Amino acid sequence: MLAARSPADVVVVTRVTTLWRIYATTGPHGARWDRMRHYGPLATARFDHHVAPAAEQARGALYAGLAIQTCVAEFFQDTRVIDRWRRGAWLVGFRLAREARLLDLSGTWPTRAGASQAISSGPRVLARAWAVATYEAFSDLDGLWYRSSMDGGRPAIVLNERIETGLRAQPDVNLPLSHPGLALPLVRMGRTLGYVLA
């Protein structure tokens, strides 16, 4: 049984909050900006709450950040090369049609539950087990709020399918990463992160 949570252990993402996501439009898990990935769990995804073995299922996940740099750091972490054409990558900024309630993994709840802040940087297989357990224990929550281990602990989130119908019909921004207007900002983010722009 998981540790009880208090109102302080829940972060509310409001309808006016802009969330950012880099998503692949091609490849094995190519998608649209407003589509969750229902295939999982993936070995490379930290907080997939899908049931193993990996397969298409009702459970869905959508990873996002509050800052574009967080998305860049996470999406390109395997190569540390910002390849603007990789897998047809796009950047989307969007808001929710209703507020999302997320379990705060950046606070003290993980410690009370028997984990630690290593949940956001340690072995992904353990983090996925926690994701499954929290998803099944807290049916009123729409996902998790955690610290990005690739962007200095900045906030990152994973939404689950409970809020899938809560995505707005239109995003605020939706551009291919190859858009000329994104080149300079991506260069600057790459310098900050120590990533190279391809």
C-alpha positions in Angstrom: 0.0 0.0 0.0 1.4 3.4 -1.0 1.8 6.3 1.5 -1.1 8.5 1.8 -0.9 11.8 0.1 -1.9 15.3 1.2 -3.2 18.2 -0.9 0.4 19.5 -0.8 1.5 16.4 -2.8 -0.6 17.4 -5.8 0.4 19.9 -8.4 -2.4 21.5 -10.4 -1.6 22.5 -14.0 -4.2 25.1 -14.9 -5.9 25.8 -18.2 -3.7 28.8 -18.8 -0.4 27.0 -18.4 1.5 26.4 -21.6 3.0 23.0 -21.9 5.7 22.1 -24.4 6.5 18.9 -26.2 8.8 17.6 -28.9 7.2 14.7 -30.7 8.2 12.4 -33.5 5.9 12.3 -36.5 7.8 9.3 -38.1 9.4 6.2 -36.8 8.0 3.4 -34.7 6.0 5.6 -32.4 5.3 8.6 -34.7 2.3 10.6 -33.6 0.3 13.8 -33.8 0.8 16.5 -31.2 -2.4 15.6 -29.4 -2.0 11.9 -29.4 -0.8 9.9 -26.4 1.5 6.9 -26.9 -0.6 3.8 -26.1 2.2 1.4 -26.9 4.4 0.6 -23.9 6.1 0.4 -21.6 9.3 1.6 -23.5 12.7 0.8 -22.0 13.7 4.5 -22.6 10.7 6.0 -21.0 11.0 6.7 -17.3 7.4 7.0 -16.1 5.4 4.8 -18.5 2.5 3.3 -16.5 1.8 0.7 -19.2 1.5 -3.0 -18.1 4.4 -5.2 -19.3 5.1 -6.7 -21.8 5.2 -3.8 -24.2 2.1 -3.7 -26.4 -0.7 -1.4 -27.6 -3.1 -0.9 -24.6 -5.6 1.5 -23.2 -3.0 3.1 -21.0 -1.4 6.1 -22.7 1.4 8.5 -21.8 2.4 12.0 -23.0 5.6 13.6 -21.8 5.9 17.4 -21.6 7.7 20.2 -19.9 7.1 23.8 -18.8 10.2 25.0 -20.8 11.2 24.2 -24.3 14.8 23.6 -23.2 13.6 20.7 -20.9 12.0 19.1 -24.0 15.2 19.5 -26.0 17.3 18.0 -23.2 15.0 15.0 -22.8 14.3 14.3 -26.5 17.9 14.4 -27.6 19.5 12.9 -24.4 20.7 9.7 -26.1 22.9 11.4 -28.7 23.2 14.9 -27.2 22.9 16.1 -30.8 20.0 18.3 -31.7 19.1 16.9 -35.0 16.2 19.0 -36.2 15.2 16.5 -38.9 15.4 13.4 -36.7 12.2 11.3 -36.9 10.3 14.3 -38.3 10.5 16.1 -34.9 8.0 18.9 -34.2 7.7 21.3 -31.3 4.2 22.0 -29.9 3.0 24.4 -27.2 -0.4 23.6 -25.9 -2.8 24.2 -23.1 -5.4 22.0 -21.5 -9.1 22.3 -21.7 -9.4 21.4 -18.0 -6.9 21.5 -15.1 -4.7 18.5 -14.6 -3.9 17.1 -11.1 -0.4 15.5 -10.9 1.3 13.6 -8.1 4.4 15.7 -7.1 7.4 13.5 -7.2 9.7 16.5 -6.6 8.6 16.9 -3.0 8.6 14.6 0.1 6.0 12.1 -1.0 8.5 9.7 -2.6 10.5 9.7 0.7 7.3 8.9 2.7 6.4 6.2 0.2 9.8 4.5 0.5 11.6 5.9 -2.5 13.7 9.1 -2.9 14.5 11.8 -5.4 16.5 9.1 -7.3 13.1 8.2 -8.8 13.8 10.9 -11.4 17.4 9.9 -12.2 17.9 6.3 -11.1 17.0 3.1 -13.0 14.1 3.6 -15.3 12.7 0.1 -14.7 12.2 1.1 -11.0 10.6 4.4 -11.9 8.2 2.6 -14.2 7.2 0.3 -11.4 6.4 3.4 -9.3 4.4 4.9 -12.2 2.3 1.8 -12.4 1.7 1.7 -8.6 0.8 5.4 -8.3 -1.5 5.2 -11.4 -3.4 2.2 -9.9 -3.5 3.7 -6.3 -4.6 7.3 -7.2 -7.4 7.0 -9.8 -8.2 10.7 -9.5 -4.8 11.9 -10.8 -3.9 12.7 -14.4 -0.2 12.0 -14.2 3.1 12.8 -12.5 5.2 16.0 -11.9 8.9 15.3 -11.6 12.3 16.8 -12.0 14.1 16.5 -15.3 17.4 14.8 -14.7 18.6 16.2 -18.0 17.7 19.9 -17.5 19.0 20.7 -14.0 15.9 19.5 -12.2 13.4 21.7 -14.1 9.8 20.6 -13.9 8.7 17.8 -16.3 5.4 16.0 -16.5 3.9 12.9 -17.9 0.1 12.9 -18.5 -1.9 9.8 -18.6 -5.0 8.9 -20.7 -7.4 10.1 -18.0 -6.9 13.6 -19.4 -6.7 12.6 -23.1 -10.1 14.3 -23.8 -8.9 17.3 -21.9 -6.4 18.4 -24.6 -7.6 21.5 -26.5 -8.5 21.1 -30.2 -5.8 23.5 -31.4 -2.3 24.1 -30.0 -0.8 27.6 -29.5 2.3 26.7 -31.4 3.1 23.7 -33.7 6.2 23.9 -35.8 8.7 21.5 -37.3 12.0 21.7 -35.5 13.6 22.4 -38.9 11.7 25.7 -39.0 14.3 28.5 -39.6 12.9 30.5 -36.7 13.9 27.8 -34.3 17.5 27.6 -35.3 19.0 30.3 -33.1 17.0 29.4 -30.0 18.1 25.8 -30.4 21.7 26.8 -30.8 21.5 28.8 -27.5 19.8 25.9 -25.7 22.4 23.5 -27.1 25.2 25.7 -25.7 23.5 25.7 -22.3 23.1 21.9 -22.3 26.4 21.0 -24.0 24.5 19.6 -26.9 25.5 20.1 -30.6 23.1 21.4 -33.2 23.1 19.2 -36.3 
